[in-house]
Amino acid sequence: MRHLSESDAAAPKVTDRATFQADVDALRTREKAHMREGDDIAAARRRLPMVAVDGRIPIVCSNGPTTLLDAFEGRRMLIAYYYMWFAGRPAASQCQGCSWFTSQVRELSYLHSRDVTYATFCQGPYDESVRYRDFMGWDMPWYSVTGSADTLLAGREVGSMYLVCYLRQGSEVFETWWTTRRGVEAMDNSYRLLDLTVYGRQEEQEVSPPGWPQGWGENASVHPFRSDGRPIAQWQRLQAGFSDDLGN
């Protein structure tokens, strides 16, 4: 895994505390405006219409066949992450992006307190994919939607990553919002923290001053979510002695 040395990259100019604080204050005005715009977008999201979904759509859990309605676990709302899966491939070849995002979903009690269930809807066989969940040390609810993904995604490309929100009213289910690609960064906190640092995400598409490190990226020397032939999140699991045998 690549680490910066002290001589790898340029750095901001050094200034006095008063000048630094004046520039921080100027940027803070933009940051607050950005946050307020995010609040306005969230308000608009809450006012979107919704579309009915058949709550009887079959999915698979640890106890065998179940339904979309059951995935709510009795709560009013459900956030489902549609996990990309490459059937028959070893752990090292599974989706690095899905591993990145899912590895950051840990504490669910705050969601539960707001009547929201979070679940992974894996687009692969249950027995094989749940072994990957266990290898990664995740404990969120895990379902297989193989065979039902076409119906659940309703015209969207099966096999891609999605984040989809649902509402339950009694036994009726509705889809209220969805996103894909960079929208899935809503699950992520690492990027949010990296964005606060001087070198940012260090990815090739970032707009940074000349000399800033940008060795990560889809076309760069290091994939943003993969290193040494594996999704980055897998390395600590191997070091902890977890087995990555998916039984294939």
LUMTI-316870 format. One record per residue: residue number from 1; residue in three letters; y, x, z of N, C-alpha, C in turn. Coordinates in pm, 1 decimal. Layout:
% LUMTI-316870
NUM; ALA; Y; X; Z; Y; X; Z; Y; X; Z
...
//
This chain:
% LUMTI-316870
1; MET; -118.8; 84.2; 0.0; 0.0; 0.0; 0.0; 124.3; 88.1; 0.0
2; ARG; 223.3; 53.7; -78.0; 340.2; 137.6; -96.7; 442.0; 118.4; 14.9
3; HIS; 492.6; 230.7; 67.5; 598.9; 225.8; 167.2; 714.1; 313.3; 118.7
4; LEU; 835.1; 273.0; 151.6; 952.7; 350.6; 113.9; 961.9; 477.3; 196.5
5; SER; 1000.5; 587.5; 132.1; 1039.0; 705.9; 206.3; 1190.7; 706.6; 216.8
6; GLU; 1242.9; 792.2; 303.2; 1387.3; 793.1; 325.7; 1464.3; 830.1; 199.4
7; SER; 1398.5; 901.4; 107.0; 1467.9; 946.0; -14.4; 1440.6; 857.6; -134.6
8; ASP; 1366.0; 747.8; -115.0; 1325.8; 663.4; -227.5; 1442.0; 588.9; -291.4
9; ALA; 1538.4; 547.2; -213.2; 1634.3; 450.0; -264.2; 1775.5; 479.3; -217.3
10; ALA; 1868.0; 422.8; -292.5; 2007.5; 428.6; -252.1; 2028.5; 336.7; -132.4
11; ALA; 2148.3; 341.3; -76.5; 2179.9; 258.9; 40.5; 2325.3; 215.1; 32.3
12; PRO; 2363.7; 111.9; 107.2; 2503.4; 68.5; 106.0; 2596.4; 178.1; 157.6
13; LYS; 2721.2; 166.5; 122.0; 2820.0; 261.2; 172.9; 2840.2; 239.3; 322.6
14; VAL; 2876.5; 343.6; 391.8; 2902.0; 336.2; 534.9; 3049.7; 303.9; 556.8
15; THR; 3075.7; 211.7; 649.5; 3213.0; 172.5; 677.6; 3231.4; 157.8; 828.3
16; ASP; 3350.1; 121.9; 871.8; 3374.5; 101.0; 1013.8; 3334.1; -41.4; 1053.2
17; ARG; 3322.2; -65.2; 1183.7; 3274.6; -193.9; 1233.5; 3364.1; -310.0; 1191.7
18; ALA; 3496.5; -290.8; 1193.5; 3588.5; -399.4; 1159.7; 3572.8; -441.1; 1014.3
19; THR; 3560.9; -344.3; 923.9; 3543.0; -375.6; 781.7; 3409.0; -443.2; 758.2
20; PHE; 3304.8; -390.9; 823.9; 3171.8; -451.6; 813.7; 3176.0; -597.2; 857.8
21; GLN; 3238.5; -625.1; 972.2; 3241.5; -760.7; 1024.8; 3321.8; -853.0; 934.7
22; ALA; 3429.7; -802.4; 874.4; 3509.1; -884.1; 782.7; 3425.6; -925.0; 661.8
23; ASP; 3342.8; -833.1; 611.0; 3258.5; -865.3; 495.6; 3146.2; -962.4; 534.7
24; VAL; 3092.3; -944.7; 655.0; 2990.5; -1039.0; 703.8; 3050.1; -1178.4; 717.1
25; ASP; 3171.6; -1185.9; 770.7; 3237.8; -1315.8; 787.8; 3262.2; -1383.8; 654.0
26; ALA; 3299.7; -1305.8; 553.6; 3322.8; -1362.4; 419.9; 3192.4; -1415.6; 361.3
27; LEU; 3085.1; -1340.5; 379.3; 2955.5; -1385.8; 329.5; 2906.5; -1507.3; 406.9
28; ARG; 2937.9; -1511.7; 536.5; 2893.4; -1624.2; 619.1; 2947.6; -1756.1; 566.8
29; THR; 3067.1; -1755.7; 512.1; 3123.5; -1877.6; 453.8; 3034.8; -1927.6; 341.0
30; ARG; 2987.8; -1834.8; 256.9; 2897.9; -1873.5; 147.3; 2762.4; -1917.8; 201.3
31; GLU; 2713.0; -1848.9; 305.1; 2584.0; -1885.7; 362.8; 2588.0; -2027.3; 420.6
32; LYS; 2697.4; -2060.7; 487.0; 2710.0; -2194.8; 544.1; 2718.6; -2301.5; 434.8
33; ALA; 2789.2; -2269.4; 326.9; 2798.4; -2363.1; 214.6; 2660.3; -2385.0; 152.4
34; HIS; 2585.5; -2275.6; 141.3; 2449.4; -2284.0; 87.4; 2361.2; -2370.8; 177.1
35; MET; 2374.3; -2353.9; 307.7; 2295.4; -2434.2; 402.1; 2332.4; -2581.8; 392.9
36; ARG; 2462.3; -2610.6; 383.8; 2504.9; -2750.5; 371.6; 2454.8; -2811.6; 241.7
37; GLU; 2454.1; -2732.6; 133.2; 2400.0; -2783.2; 6.9; 2251.8; -2812.6; 21.7
38; GLY; 2180.5; -2726.0; 95.1; 2039.2; -2753.0; 121.0; 2019.6; -2880.8; 199.4
39; ASP; 2108.0; -2906.9; 295.7; 2101.6; -3032.4; 371.3; 2122.8; -3152.3; 279.5
40; ASP; 2216.3; -3139.1; 186.1; 2244.5; -3249.3; 93.0; 2125.8; -3274.5; 0.7
41; ILE; 2061.5; -3165.2; -43.6; 1944.0; -3180.0; -129.8; 1830.5; -3247.0; -52.4
42; ALA; 1811.8; -3207.1; 73.7; 1707.6; -3268.8; 155.6; 1735.3; -3418.1; 175.4
43; ALA; 1863.0; -3453.2; 191.0; 1899.6; -3594.2; 205.3; 1866.5; -3671.1; 78.0
44; ALA; 1892.9; -3610.0; -37.6; 1859.9; -3674.1; -165.4; 1709.0; -3687.1; -182.1
45; ARG; 1635.7; -3588.0; -132.6; 1489.3; -3593.3; -140.6; 1435.7; -3712.7; -61.2
46; ARG; 1496.6; -3739.0; 53.5; 1451.8; -3850.8; 136.6; 1481.0; -3985.7; 72.7
47; ARG; 1569.2; -3986.8; -26.1; 1605.8; -4111.6; -93.4; 1534.7; -4131.0; -227.4
48; LEU; 1444.8; -4040.4; -261.2; 1368.3; -4056.5; -383.8; 1281.2; -4182.0; -376.4
49; PRO; 1255.3; -4246.3; -489.2; 1154.2; -4352.1; -489.7; 1015.8; -4289.4; -470.4
50; MET; 915.3; -4371.0; -449.7; 779.6; -4319.0; -432.5; 685.2; -4393.3; -526.0
51; VAL; 566.8; -4332.9; -544.4; 470.0; -4390.9; -636.9; 338.2; -4412.2; -562.7
52; ALA; 274.1; -4524.4; -589.0; 148.7; -4557.6; -521.4; 36.0; -4466.5; -569.1
53; VAL; -48.8; -4427.9; -474.8; -167.9; -4347.1; -501.6; -286.1; -4416.6; -435.3
54; ASP; -399.3; -4415.9; -499.3; -517.8; -4480.4; -443.6; -569.7; -4398.7; -325.6
55; GLY; -559.5; -4451.7; -206.2; -604.4; -4380.9; -87.5; -754.5; -4362.0; -81.3
56; ARG; -828.3; -4430.7; -169.6; -974.2; -4417.5; -171.1; -1022.3; -4301.4; -256.8
57; ILE; -930.2; -4225.7; -316.8; -969.9; -4112.2; -399.9; -1059.4; -4019.4; -318.3
58; PRO; -1177.7; -3984.7; -370.6; -1272.2; -3904.5; -290.5; -1234.6; -3756.5; -286.1
59; ILE; -1247.3; -3699.5; -168.0; -1234.3; -3556.2; -147.6; -1348.6; -3515.9; -54.1
60; VAL; -1365.7; -3386.4; -30.7; -1479.3; -3338.7; 48.1; -1428.2; -3256.5; 165.5
61; CYS; -1486.7; -3280.4; 284.0; -1451.0; -3205.0; 404.2; -1578.7; -3149.8; 467.5
62; SER; -1567.3; -3099.8; 588.6; -1683.2; -3038.3; 654.1; -1796.3; -3137.4; 678.6
63; ASN; -1762.2; -3264.0; 688.8; -1863.4; -3367.2; 711.8; -1912.3; -3432.1; 583.7
64; GLY; -1870.5; -3378.8; 469.4; -1911.8; -3434.2; 341.5; -1802.0; -3516.0; 277.2
65; PRO; -1838.1; -3613.0; 193.4; -1737.6; -3692.4; 122.8; -1648.4; -3771.5; 216.9
66; THR; -1518.8; -3772.2; 184.9; -1422.3; -3852.5; 259.4; -1316.3; -3898.8; 159.1
67; THR; -1200.7; -3941.6; 206.7; -1099.6; -3995.3; 115.7; -962.7; -3934.2; 144.1
68; LEU; -872.8; -3952.3; 48.9; -734.3; -3909.7; 68.2; -675.5; -3975.1; 192.5
69; LEU; -702.2; -4101.3; 212.8; -649.7; -4172.4; 329.1; -695.4; -4106.9; 459.5
70; ASP; -819.8; -4063.2; 464.6; -871.5; -3999.4; 585.7; -802.6; -3866.6; 613.6
71; ALA; -753.0; -3799.6; 509.2; -688.5; -3669.3; 527.3; -559.2; -3679.6; 608.6
72; PHE; -502.9; -3799.8; 621.3; -383.2; -3818.6; 703.6; -413.9; -3800.4; 852.5
73; GLU; -540.2; -3810.6; 891.1; -582.1; -3799.5; 1031.1; -506.9; -3898.7; 1120.4
74; GLY; -473.8; -4014.6; 1063.0; -407.2; -4119.3; 1138.9; -256.5; -4107.9; 1144.8
75; ARG; -200.8; -3998.2; 1092.0; -54.5; -3982.2; 1094.1; 6.6; -4052.1; 973.0
76; ARG; 138.2; -4069.4; 977.5; 206.8; -4142.4; 870.5; 228.2; -4058.7; 745.3
77; MET; 244.5; -3927.7; 763.1; 277.1; -3841.9; 649.1; 175.7; -3729.7; 633.7
78; LEU; 162.5; -3682.9; 511.8; 68.7; -3575.9; 478.9; 135.9; -3479.0; 382.8
79; ILE; 130.0; -3350.8; 416.4; 169.2; -3244.8; 323.8; 41.8; -3176.8; 277.9
80; ALA; 17.3; -3176.9; 147.9; -104.3; -3116.7; 93.7; -67.9; -2999.7; 3.1
81; TYR; -127.6; -2884.7; 31.6; -112.6; -2769.3; -56.5; -234.4; -2761.4; -146.5
82; TYR; -212.0; -2768.2; -277.5; -320.7; -2761.8; -375.3; -348.2; -2615.3; -407.8
83; TYR; -457.7; -2566.7; -352.6; -493.2; -2425.7; -358.6; -568.2; -2395.2; -488.5
84; MET; -520.2; -2296.6; -562.2; -590.7; -2252.3; -682.6; -722.5; -2185.9; -642.4
85; TRP; -825.5; -2204.8; -723.6; -954.0; -2145.2; -689.5; -1025.2; -2097.0; -815.4
86; PHE; -1090.6; -1983.0; -804.3; -1167.5; -1924.9; -914.9; -1314.1; -1924.9; -873.6
87; ALA; -1384.4; -2030.1; -912.4; -1521.9; -2052.3; -868.0; -1611.9; -1936.5; -908.6
88; GLY; -1696.9; -1895.9; -816.1; -1793.3; -1790.4; -842.5; -1739.6; -1649.6; -830.7
89; ARG; -1609.9; -1635.4; -807.2; -1552.5; -1501.1; -796.4; -1548.1; -1457.0; -650.1
90; PRO; -1551.5; -1326.6; -625.1; -1547.5; -1277.1; -486.9; -1410.6; -1296.3; -424.4
91; ALA; -1403.1; -1271.8; -295.0; -1278.0; -1291.3; -221.3; -1163.5; -1210.2; -280.3
92; ALA; -1192.1; -1086.8; -320.4; -1086.2; -999.5; -371.9; -1022.5; -1053.8; -498.4
93; SER; -1092.3; -1143.2; -569.6; -1041.5; -1197.6; -696.0; -978.6; -1335.2; -680.8
94; GLN; -968.8; -1385.5; -558.6; -906.4; -1516.6; -539.8; -754.6; -1505.9; -546.4
95; CYS; -689.1; -1620.6; -555.9; -546.7; -1626.1; -587.7; -461.2; -1556.3; -482.0
96; GLN; -388.3; -1453.1; -526.3; -304.2; -1378.8; -434.2; -183.9; -1460.8; -387.9
97; GLY; -129.1; -1545.9; -476.3; -15.5; -1628.7; -438.7; -53.7; -1733.0; -334.8
98; CYS; -166.0; -1799.8; -357.1; -211.7; -1900.2; -260.0; -245.2; -1834.6; -126.5
99; SER; -302.2; -1714.3; -132.0; -332.4; -1642.2; -8.2; -204.0; -1607.1; 65.6
100; TRP; -103.4; -1565.8; -8.2; 27.1; -1530.5; 49.4; 86.9; -1649.6; 123.4
101; PHE; 97.2; -1762.6; 52.6; 163.1; -1878.6; 111.3; 81.1; -1938.5; 226.0
102; THR; -49.8; -1954.0; 203.9; -132.8; -2020.3; 303.7; -143.9; -1937.7; 431.2
103; SER; -141.5; -1804.7; 418.5; -153.6; -1719.6; 537.3; -35.5; -1735.7; 631.3
104; GLN; 73.1; -1796.5; 585.2; 191.7; -1813.4; 669.3; 200.0; -1951.2; 734.0
105; VAL; 103.0; -2036.3; 705.8; 97.8; -2169.1; 768.4; 5.7; -2158.8; 888.9
106; ARG; 62.7; -2148.2; 1006.8; -17.6; -2123.6; 1125.3; -6.4; -2236.8; 1228.1
107; GLU; 108.1; -2247.0; 1292.8; 124.9; -2343.9; 1401.3; 162.1; -2480.9; 1344.4
108; LEU; 73.4; -2578.5; 1363.2; 93.4; -2711.6; 1305.9; 143.3; -2814.0; 1407.0
109; SER; 155.7; -2776.6; 1532.9; 190.6; -2875.8; 1634.5; 329.2; -2935.1; 1612.1
110; TYR; 422.0; -2855.9; 1556.3; 555.9; -2909.1; 1531.4; 553.7; -3014.6; 1421.6
111; LEU; 470.7; -2993.3; 1320.0; 453.4; -3096.2; 1216.9; 389.9; -3220.6; 1277.3
112; HIS; 286.6; -3199.5; 1356.9; 217.3; -3313.9; 1417.9; 311.8; -3395.6; 1505.8
113; SER; 404.5; -3327.3; 1574.0; 497.4; -3398.8; 1661.9; 588.6; -3493.1; 1584.6
114; ARG; 604.7; -3466.5; 1453.5; 687.0; -3553.0; 1367.8; 601.7; -3647.9; 1284.0
115; ASP; 473.6; -3664.6; 1324.6; 381.8; -3757.4; 1258.3; 342.8; -3708.7; 1118.5
116; VAL; 330.5; -3575.9; 1103.3; 295.5; -3514.9; 974.2; 167.2; -3433.8; 989.6
117; THR; 73.0; -3455.0; 899.4; -47.3; -3373.2; 889.6; -30.3; -3275.1; 774.5
118; TYR; -74.0; -3151.9; 796.5; -78.0; -3052.9; 688.2; -223.7; -3026.0; 654.3
119; ALA; -256.7; -3017.2; 524.8; -393.6; -2988.8; 483.1; -393.6; -2909.0; 353.5
120; THR; -497.6; -2829.1; 336.3; -519.8; -2758.0; 210.5; -615.7; -2839.3; 125.2
121; PHE; -575.3; -2866.0; 2.5; -660.3; -2932.6; -95.9; -704.2; -2826.4; -197.0
122; CYS; -819.9; -2768.4; -173.2; -866.1; -2660.1; -260.1; -925.5; -2716.0; -388.2
123; GLN; -887.5; -2655.1; -499.3; -935.7; -2699.3; -630.1; -1062.8; -2622.5; -667.6
124; GLY; -1153.0; -2615.9; -571.8; -1279.9; -2546.5; -591.4; -1384.6; -2605.0; -499.6
125; PRO; -1511.0; -2561.0; -511.8; -1619.3; -2616.2; -429.8; -1594.0; -2596.4; -281.5
126; TYR; -1631.8; -2693.3; -200.4; -1603.0; -2685.8; -57.7; -1674.7; -2569.3; 9.6
127; ASP; -1807.4; -2560.9; -7.0; -1884.4; -2461.2; 68.1; -1836.2; -2319.6; 39.6
128; GLU; -1807.5; -2291.9; -84.1; -1762.6; -2157.8; -122.8; -1621.1; -2130.5; -70.5
129; SER; -1532.0; -2225.6; -90.1; -1391.7; -2201.8; -55.0; -1369.3; -2202.2; 96.1
130; VAL; -1446.7; -2281.1; 170.9; -1425.7; -2283.3; 316.1; -1469.1; -2151.3; 378.5
131; ARG; -1562.8; -2081.4; 313.2; -1598.0; -1948.1; 361.5; -1479.4; -1853.4; 345.4
132; TYR; -1400.9; -1874.6; 241.1; -1279.9; -1793.6; 223.7; -1178.2; -1827.3; 332.9
133; ARG; -1162.5; -1955.7; 362.4; -1072.4; -1995.0; 471.6; -1112.3; -1925.3; 601.1
134; ASP; -1243.0; -1924.2; 630.5; -1289.7; -1863.5; 754.5; -1269.6; -1712.0; 753.0
135; PHE; -1294.0; -1650.0; 638.1; -1269.2; -1506.4; 624.6; -1122.8; -1473.2; 650.7
136; MET; -1033.6; -1558.2; 602.6; -891.2; -1533.8; 620.2; -843.3; -1568.0; 761.7
137; GLY; -927.3; -1634.8; 839.0; -889.5; -1667.8; 976.0; -796.8; -1787.6; 986.2
138; TRP; -797.6; -1873.1; 885.0; -713.3; -1992.5; 887.6; -788.1; -2105.3; 957.6
139; ASP; -711.4; -2197.2; 1016.0; -777.3; -2309.1; 1083.8; -717.0; -2444.5; 1047.8
140; MET; -635.8; -2448.2; 941.3; -582.6; -2578.0; 899.5; -692.8; -2662.9; 835.7
141; PRO; -675.8; -2796.3; 833.3; -773.3; -2882.0; 765.3; -791.5; -2837.9; 620.3
142; TRP; -916.3; -2836.3; 576.5; -951.2; -2782.6; 444.8; -1038.2; -2882.7; 371.2
143; TYR; -998.7; -2917.3; 251.1; -1072.3; -3013.3; 169.4; -1094.2; -2956.1; 30.1
144; SER; -1198.2; -3002.7; -35.2; -1217.9; -2975.4; -176.7; -1180.5; -3100.0; -255.4
145; VAL; -1098.5; -3080.1; -359.9; -1060.9; -3192.8; -445.5; -1120.7; -3176.9; -585.2
146; THR; -1223.3; -3091.8; -595.4; -1293.8; -3078.5; -723.1; -1347.6; -3215.4; -765.6
147; GLY; -1319.8; -3252.7; -886.0; -1363.5; -3383.3; -936.5; -1258.4; -3490.7; -922.6
148; SER; -1161.2; -3471.1; -832.8; -1055.0; -3569.6; -814.1; -916.6; -3513.4; -844.5
149; ALA; -908.7; -3385.1; -875.5; -777.8; -3322.6; -897.0; -702.2; -3388.3; -1011.9
150; ASP; -771.9; -3423.7; -1119.3; -705.8; -3489.5; -1233.2; -636.6; -3618.1; -1188.4
151; THR; -704.1; -3695.9; -1104.6; -647.8; -3821.6; -1058.1; -533.7; -3797.6; -960.5
152; LEU; -552.7; -3706.3; -866.0; -451.0; -3679.4; -765.9; -323.8; -3621.6; -826.4
153; LEU; -340.6; -3534.6; -925.3; -224.2; -3467.1; -983.9; -162.6; -3547.1; -1098.8
154; ALA; -231.7; -3646.9; -1146.9; -173.2; -3747.2; -1237.8; -89.9; -3686.7; -1350.8
155; GLY; -154.2; -3608.9; -1437.5; -84.9; -3553.8; -1554.2; -30.4; -3414.1; -1535.0
156; ARG; -25.5; -3365.9; -1412.1; 16.0; -3228.2; -1387.5; -102.1; -3134.4; -1413.0
157; GLU; -74.2; -3010.7; -1438.7; -177.7; -2914.9; -1476.6; -271.9; -2886.8; -1359.9
158; VAL; -398.4; -2917.9; -1377.4; -498.2; -2887.1; -1275.9; -521.4; -2736.6; -1275.8
159; GLY; -535.0; -2678.0; -1156.6; -559.1; -2534.7; -1146.0; -437.9; -2456.3; -1102.8
160; SER; -320.4; -2518.5; -1103.2; -199.8; -2452.4; -1056.0; -175.4; -2486.6; -909.3
161; MET; -84.5; -2412.3; -845.2; -50.3; -2440.4; -706.2; 54.5; -2551.0; -700.1
162; TYR; 37.9; -2641.5; -605.2; 133.2; -2750.3; -584.0; 148.9; -2774.7; -434.9
163; LEU; 263.6; -2825.6; -398.6; 289.1; -2877.6; -265.9; 328.3; -3023.4; -285.5
164; VAL; 252.3; -3115.5; -226.6; 271.5; -3258.3; -249.9; 284.2; -3329.4; -115.2
165; CYS; 381.2; -3420.1; -106.3; 403.6; -3497.7; 16.2; 364.5; -3643.6; -5.8
166; TYR; 299.7; -3699.3; 94.3; 252.2; -3837.9; 88.4; 299.9; -3914.9; 211.5
167; LEU; 308.7; -4046.1; 194.0; 339.6; -4138.6; 302.8; 230.5; -4243.8; 309.9
168; ARG; 187.7; -4275.5; 432.8; 89.0; -4381.4; 454.2; 157.5; -4500.8; 519.2
169; GLN; 135.6; -4616.9; 460.8; 179.7; -4742.8; 521.5; 56.1; -4830.7; 537.6
170; GLY; 2.0; -4830.3; 658.3; -126.0; -4897.1; 678.3; -233.8; -4823.0; 601.2
171; SER; -301.9; -4893.0; 511.2; -404.4; -4829.5; 427.9; -352.2; -4795.4; 288.4
172; GLU; -222.7; -4818.1; 266.4; -163.1; -4785.1; 136.7; -103.4; -4644.8; 141.0
173; VAL; -118.7; -4571.8; 31.3; -72.8; -4432.8; 22.4; 25.5; -4419.7; -92.8
174; PHE; 129.2; -4340.7; -68.4; 232.1; -4318.0; -169.5; 265.4; -4169.0; -176.3
175; GLU; 292.1; -4122.9; -297.1; 341.5; -3986.2; -316.2; 494.2; -3991.3; -316.1
176; THR; 557.0; -3905.1; -234.4; 702.3; -3910.7; -217.3; 776.6; -3791.8; -276.5
177; TRP; 706.7; -3679.4; -299.2; 773.3; -3559.5; -353.5; 667.4; -3457.2; -388.2
178; TRP; 698.7; -3370.1; -483.2; 607.7; -3258.5; -512.9; 686.1; -3143.7; -574.6
179; THR; 626.4; -3025.2; -567.6; 686.8; -2908.6; -631.5; 576.4; -2811.2; -670.5
180; THR; 612.8; -2710.0; -748.0; 518.2; -2606.7; -788.6; 594.0; -2476.8; -809.3
181; ARG; 522.2; -2372.5; -843.5; 579.1; -2239.6; -870.6; 672.1; -2195.6; -757.6
182; ARG; 796.1; -2160.1; -785.2; 882.3; -2107.0; -679.7; 918.1; -2211.2; -573.7
183; GLY; 901.1; -2338.9; -605.8; 925.6; -2441.0; -505.5; 832.2; -2428.9; -386.8
184; VAL; 714.4; -2368.0; -409.5; 616.1; -2351.3; -303.4; 663.9; -2249.6; -199.5
185; GLU; 769.6; -2175.4; -230.4; 826.2; -2083.2; -131.6; 873.4; -2155.9; -5.4
186; ALA; 878.2; -2287.3; -9.0; 909.8; -2364.0; 111.8; 810.4; -2334.3; 224.0
187; MET; 688.0; -2291.6; 189.4; 586.2; -2259.5; 288.2; 606.1; -2122.4; 350.9
188; ASP; 689.9; -2042.3; 290.8; 694.2; -1899.7; 319.5; 805.0; -1863.1; 416.1
189; ASN; 776.0; -1772.7; 508.7; 882.3; -1716.9; 591.2; 904.9; -1568.8; 563.4
190; SER; 805.7; -1499.9; 507.6; 821.7; -1356.8; 480.0; 933.6; -1330.9; 379.8
191; TYR; 937.1; -1409.7; 272.2; 1044.4; -1391.9; 174.2; 1180.1; -1422.1; 236.7
192; ARG; 1184.7; -1525.7; 320.9; 1311.1; -1560.8; 384.6; 1361.9; -1445.7; 470.8
193; LEU; 1271.6; -1379.9; 541.4; 1310.2; -1266.1; 623.3; 1345.1; -1145.3; 536.3
194; LEU; 1266.6; -1120.5; 431.4; 1297.4; -1009.0; 342.0; 1434.5; -1025.8; 277.6
195; ASP; 1469.6; -1150.2; 246.5; 1599.8; -1175.5; 184.6; 1716.1; -1135.2; 275.4
196; LEU; 1691.8; -1122.6; 404.6; 1796.2; -1083.0; 498.6; 1814.5; -931.7; 506.1
197; THR; 1717.1; -857.0; 455.5; 1721.8; -711.8; 467.0; 1800.1; -649.8; 352.1
198; VAL; 1838.5; -524.3; 368.2; 1923.9; -457.1; 269.5; 1855.7; -443.8; 133.8
199; TYR; 1723.5; -425.4; 131.5; 1653.0; -408.2; 4.5; 1587.3; -536.3; -45.4
200; GLY; 1597.4; -644.7; 29.9; 1546.8; -772.9; -16.8; 1396.9; -772.0; -40.3
201; ARG; 1353.9; -843.7; -142.9; 1211.5; -854.7; -175.2; 1160.4; -733.0; -250.2
202; GLN; 1250.1; -649.3; -297.9; 1215.9; -526.8; -370.8; 1137.2; -557.5; -498.2
203; GLU; 1172.5; -669.6; -561.7; 1103.5; -711.5; -682.8; 1193.0; -692.7; -804.5
204; GLU; 1128.9; -672.7; -916.9; 1198.4; -631.1; -1037.8; 1298.8; -734.0; -1089.7
205; GLN; 1280.3; -861.3; -1057.4; 1369.8; -963.5; -1109.2; 1493.1; -984.6; -1022.2
206; GLU; 1497.6; -918.9; -905.4; 1612.2; -935.5; -816.8; 1736.8; -867.5; -873.2
207; VAL; 1851.2; -927.3; -846.0; 1979.4; -866.9; -883.6; 2023.6; -779.2; -767.1
208; SER; 2007.4; -647.9; -781.8; 2040.0; -553.3; -676.0; 2124.8; -440.1; -732.8
209; PRO; 2195.6; -366.3; -647.8; 2274.2; -252.7; -695.9; 2185.4; -145.9; -758.4
210; PRO; 2240.6; -61.3; -843.8; 2162.6; 49.0; -902.8; 2103.1; 137.4; -793.9
211; GLY; 1977.0; 176.0; -812.5; 1910.6; 264.0; -718.2; 1834.7; 193.7; -608.3
212; TRP; 1848.0; 60.4; -599.4; 1772.7; -14.6; -498.7; 1624.6; -17.6; -537.6
213; PRO; 1532.7; -9.9; -442.1; 1389.0; -11.0; -476.9; 1346.8; -146.0; -532.7
214; GLN; 1275.2; -141.7; -643.5; 1224.6; -265.1; -705.6; 1086.4; -239.6; -764.4
215; GLY; 997.1; -184.4; -683.1; 864.8; -148.7; -731.5; 763.2; -259.4; -728.0
216; TRP; 804.1; -378.9; -677.0; 711.9; -492.0; -669.4; 747.7; -594.8; -777.3
217; GLY; 649.1; -668.8; -824.1; 677.1; -772.9; -922.1; 560.4; -795.0; -1015.3
218; GLU; 565.8; -903.1; -1090.7; 456.0; -937.5; -1182.1; 428.8; -826.4; -1283.1
219; ASN; 534.5; -756.3; -1327.6; 518.3; -652.5; -1428.9; 543.0; -512.8; -1374.4
220; ALA; 562.3; -501.3; -1242.6; 592.0; -372.5; -1181.6; 462.4; -303.4; -1139.8
221; SER; 477.0; -189.0; -1071.9; 360.0; -111.1; -1034.9; 275.7; -180.1; -928.1
222; VAL; 337.5; -265.9; -847.3; 265.1; -336.5; -741.0; 294.0; -485.4; -751.7
223; HIS; 189.2; -568.0; -760.8; 205.7; -712.8; -767.0; 268.7; -760.8; -636.6
224; PRO; 355.1; -863.7; -640.2; 421.7; -906.7; -517.1; 327.0; -954.3; -408.0
225; PHE; 207.3; -1001.5; -444.0; 115.9; -1054.8; -343.4; -17.1; -980.4; -336.8
226; ARG; -32.1; -871.2; -413.8; -161.3; -802.7; -423.8; -140.1; -652.5; -416.6
227; SER; -229.1; -583.8; -347.1; -222.2; -438.3; -337.4; -362.7; -381.9; -324.8
228; ASP; -388.4; -270.6; -391.0; -518.9; -204.8; -384.9; -633.2; -299.0; -421.7
229; GLY; -608.2; -383.8; -521.4; -713.7; -468.5; -575.1; -743.4; -595.5; -499.8
230; ARG; -660.3; -629.1; -398.5; -684.9; -747.9; -319.7; -553.5; -817.5; -285.3
231; PRO; -558.7; -949.1; -258.1; -442.5; -1011.8; -195.6; -405.9; -937.3; -67.3
232; ILE; -279.0; -913.9; -46.3; -233.7; -830.3; 65.2; -285.7; -880.9; 199.3
233; ALA; -288.8; -1012.7; 217.7; -328.6; -1069.3; 346.9; -473.9; -1040.8; 382.1
234; GLN; -555.2; -999.7; 283.2; -697.0; -975.9; 312.1; -721.0; -846.8; 388.6
235; TRP; -632.0; -749.5; 375.5; -661.4; -617.6; 432.2; -677.3; -621.6; 583.2
236; GLN; -590.4; -692.4; 653.4; -603.4; -695.3; 799.2; -729.0; -769.2; 841.8
237; ARG; -777.1; -863.6; 758.8; -901.5; -933.2; 792.1; -1019.9; -838.5; 780.6
238; LEU; -1020.4; -755.4; 677.4; -1126.7; -656.5; 663.6; -1122.5; -556.3; 778.1
239; GLN; -1003.3; -512.4; 816.2; -988.6; -416.7; 926.0; -1034.7; -476.2; 1058.0
240; ALA; -1024.7; -609.1; 1069.1; -1069.2; -676.9; 1190.7; -1218.8; -703.4; 1189.4
241; GLY; -1286.7; -667.9; 1080.0; -1431.2; -681.7; 1072.7; -1480.6; -812.2; 1015.9
242; PHE; -1391.3; -891.3; 955.9; -1432.2; -1017.8; 894.8; -1512.0; -989.6; 766.8
243; SER; -1608.3; -1073.7; 738.2; -1687.1; -1059.7; 615.9; -1623.0; -1140.5; 503.5
244; ASP; -1610.9; -1077.2; 385.9; -1553.2; -1148.6; 271.5; -1660.8; -1198.3; 176.3
245; ASP; -1781.7; -1214.7; 225.5; -1891.3; -1266.1; 144.2; -1875.8; -1417.3; 130.5
246; LEU; -1851.6; -1463.1; 7.7; -1836.2; -1606.3; -15.5; -1966.3; -1672.6; -59.1
247; GLY; -2074.6; -1592.9; -56.9; -2203.9; -1650.6; -92.1; -2224.3; -1669.7; -240.2
248; ASN; -2151.8; -1590.4; -321.1; -2167.3; -1604.3; -466.9; -2201.8; -1470.0; -527.4
//
